[in-house]
Amino acid sequence: MGPLVALQLYAIELECARKHFDDALARLEKISTVSERKEKWLARRGEILELAKRPQEAKESFAAALSAIESLPLRQRSAPATAELEKRVKEALDFRL
């Protein structure tokens, strides 16, 4: 069955709640490596790094997520979920400037 993303996401939430941020990031990396598209995972990485109080790394991850979104074909980029993710990432970057 491979890695069950839903279970991994739940485990990531538990790791974050326990402030085990490096463990959460390691789980996220496993999901990201098997995923064709990375923008969602880069944004989530940025959010976890924010929680871990690692602002420079968070900013870099959000910037990478935005770059990944901007490289998508217009059809994919204009999908509601992707447009919402782009909005969240831009807000996160604007907050850091």
FENZI-V34336 format. One record per residue. N is the residue number from 0. RES is the residue in one small letter. PSI is psi in whole degrees, -180 to 180 (* if undefined). Layout:
BEGIN
n=N res=RES psi=PSI
n=N res=RES psi=PSI
END
This chain:
BEGIN
n=0 res=m psi=-18
n=1 res=g psi=-174
n=2 res=p psi=128
n=3 res=l psi=107
n=4 res=v psi=-41
n=5 res=a psi=-41
n=6 res=l psi=-38
n=7 res=q psi=-40
n=8 res=l psi=-39
n=9 res=y psi=-43
n=10 res=a psi=-37
n=11 res=i psi=-44
n=12 res=e psi=-42
n=13 res=l psi=-43
n=14 res=e psi=-42
n=15 res=c psi=-42
n=16 res=a psi=-32
n=17 res=r psi=2
n=18 res=k psi=31
n=19 res=h psi=67
n=20 res=f psi=-38
n=21 res=d psi=-37
n=22 res=d psi=-40
n=23 res=a psi=-42
n=24 res=l psi=-37
n=25 res=a psi=-42
n=26 res=r psi=-42
n=27 res=l psi=-39
n=28 res=e psi=-39
n=29 res=k psi=-41
n=30 res=i psi=-45
n=31 res=s psi=-37
n=32 res=t psi=-27
n=33 res=v psi=-1
n=34 res=s psi=136
n=35 res=e psi=-41
n=36 res=r psi=137
n=37 res=k psi=-14
n=38 res=e psi=-42
n=39 res=k psi=-41
n=40 res=w psi=-34
n=41 res=l psi=-40
n=42 res=a psi=-43
n=43 res=r psi=-37
n=44 res=r psi=-44
n=45 res=g psi=-41
n=46 res=e psi=-41
n=47 res=i psi=-41
n=48 res=l psi=-34
n=49 res=e psi=-47
n=50 res=l psi=-34
n=51 res=a psi=1
n=52 res=k psi=48
n=53 res=r psi=71
n=54 res=p psi=-37
n=55 res=q psi=-43
n=56 res=e psi=-37
n=57 res=a psi=-46
n=58 res=k psi=-43
n=59 res=e psi=-39
n=60 res=s psi=-42
n=61 res=f psi=-40
n=62 res=a psi=-40
n=63 res=a psi=-38
n=64 res=a psi=-44
n=65 res=l psi=-42
n=66 res=s psi=-42
n=67 res=a psi=-40
n=68 res=i psi=-45
n=69 res=e psi=-21
n=70 res=s psi=-7
n=71 res=l psi=151
n=72 res=p psi=151
n=73 res=l psi=-39
n=74 res=r psi=-44
n=75 res=q psi=-39
n=76 res=r psi=-31
n=77 res=s psi=-1
n=78 res=a psi=142
n=79 res=p psi=-43
n=80 res=a psi=-40
n=81 res=t psi=-40
n=82 res=a psi=-40
n=83 res=e psi=-41
n=84 res=l psi=-43
n=85 res=e psi=-42
n=86 res=k psi=-47
n=87 res=r psi=-42
n=88 res=v psi=-44
n=89 res=k psi=-40
n=90 res=e psi=-41
n=91 res=a psi=-41
n=92 res=l psi=-41
n=93 res=d psi=-36
n=94 res=f psi=-32
n=95 res=r psi=-17
n=96 res=l psi=*
END
